[in-house]
Amino acid sequence: MRAAYLQPVRDDLYDVANRLKEIDPRYEVFYNVKSHRYEVHASGVLQIAVPFEELDARTVEHVRRTRVENRRRLLEEMERENLAAEARAENAAAEALLCAASKEGLC
């Protein structure tokens, strides 16, 4: 039995609920009135909270991308992005240090 605060979404503008069923027939879309968000459930269990305010093609792509079978690729992608962010932060800190150390202080 599902919670009363979960409203099923069966018909939506971009047919997202049906498109998600093509990925996995167990998928059901709900709007959580407590959290004010869309959620995808399978067999009564929350699979993902939709990170967008509306249901559209981004939702379908996000669900496909974050499925368990894609976890290795997703983790590798996250690691690459984290390393790139760290490198950018280190470069910015080095530039700031060089700027502060320069005689003119112009950067």
C-alpha positions as CSV (number, residue, x, y, z in Angstrom):
1,M,0.0,0.0,0.0
2,R,1.5,3.3,-1.0
3,A,1.5,6.4,1.1
4,A,-1.3,8.9,0.7
5,Y,1.2,11.7,0.0
6,L,2.3,10.0,-3.2
7,Q,0.1,10.9,-6.2
8,P,0.4,8.6,-9.2
9,V,1.4,10.3,-12.5
10,R,0.0,8.3,-15.4
11,D,-0.6,11.0,-18.0
12,D,1.9,13.8,-18.4
13,L,2.6,16.3,-21.1
14,Y,5.7,14.5,-22.5
15,D,4.5,10.9,-21.8
16,V,7.4,10.4,-19.4
17,A,5.6,7.9,-17.3
18,N,5.1,5.6,-20.3
19,R,8.6,6.2,-21.6
20,L,10.0,5.1,-18.3
21,K,8.0,1.9,-18.5
22,E,9.8,1.1,-21.7
23,I,13.1,1.2,-19.7
24,D,11.6,-1.0,-17.0
25,P,8.0,-2.1,-16.8
26,R,8.1,-1.9,-13.0
27,Y,8.7,1.9,-13.0
28,E,5.9,4.1,-11.7
29,V,6.0,7.9,-11.4
30,F,4.6,9.6,-8.4
31,Y,4.4,13.2,-7.3
32,N,5.4,13.5,-3.6
33,V,3.2,16.2,-2.1
34,K,5.3,16.3,1.1
35,S,8.6,16.8,-0.7
36,H,7.2,18.7,-3.7
37,R,9.1,16.4,-6.1
38,Y,8.6,13.7,-8.7
39,E,9.8,10.2,-7.8
40,V,10.3,7.0,-9.7
41,H,9.4,3.8,-7.9
42,A,9.7,0.2,-8.8
43,S,7.8,-2.6,-7.1
44,G,6.8,0.0,-4.4
45,V,10.3,1.0,-3.6
46,L,11.8,4.5,-4.3
47,Q,14.4,4.2,-7.1
48,I,15.2,7.9,-7.7
49,A,14.0,11.3,-6.8
50,V,13.7,13.3,-10.0
51,P,16.1,16.3,-9.7
52,F,14.0,18.5,-12.0
53,E,10.9,20.5,-11.2
54,E,9.0,19.0,-14.2
55,L,8.8,15.8,-16.1
56,D,10.5,15.9,-19.5
57,A,13.1,14.3,-21.6
58,R,15.8,15.1,-19.0
59,T,14.0,12.8,-16.6
60,V,14.0,9.9,-19.0
61,E,17.7,10.4,-19.8
62,H,18.6,10.8,-16.1
63,V,16.8,7.5,-15.2
64,R,18.6,5.7,-18.0
65,R,22.0,7.2,-17.1
66,T,21.7,6.4,-13.4
67,R,20.5,2.8,-13.6
68,V,22.4,0.2,-11.6
69,E,23.8,-1.4,-14.8
70,N,25.6,1.9,-15.5
71,R,27.1,2.4,-12.1
72,R,30.7,1.6,-13.2
73,R,30.6,4.1,-16.0
74,L,28.8,6.7,-13.9
75,L,31.4,6.3,-11.0
76,E,34.2,6.7,-13.5
77,E,32.6,9.8,-15.0
78,M,32.2,11.3,-11.5
79,E,35.8,10.6,-10.7
80,R,37.0,12.3,-13.8
81,E,34.8,15.3,-13.1
82,N,36.1,15.5,-9.5
83,L,39.7,15.3,-10.6
84,A,39.1,18.1,-13.2
85,A,37.4,20.2,-10.5
86,E,40.4,19.7,-8.2
87,A,42.9,20.6,-10.9
88,R,40.9,23.8,-11.7
89,A,40.8,24.7,-8.0
90,E,44.6,24.1,-7.6
91,N,45.3,26.2,-10.7
92,A,43.2,29.1,-9.4
93,A,44.9,28.9,-6.0
94,A,48.3,28.9,-7.7
95,E,47.4,31.9,-9.8
96,A,46.1,33.8,-6.8
97,L,49.3,33.1,-4.9
98,L,51.5,34.2,-7.8
99,C,49.4,37.4,-8.2
100,A,49.7,38.2,-4.5
101,A,53.5,37.6,-4.6
102,S,54.1,39.8,-7.7
103,K,55.6,43.2,-7.0
104,E,52.8,45.1,-8.9
105,G,50.0,42.9,-7.6
106,L,48.4,43.1,-11.1
107,C,46.7,40.1,-12.4
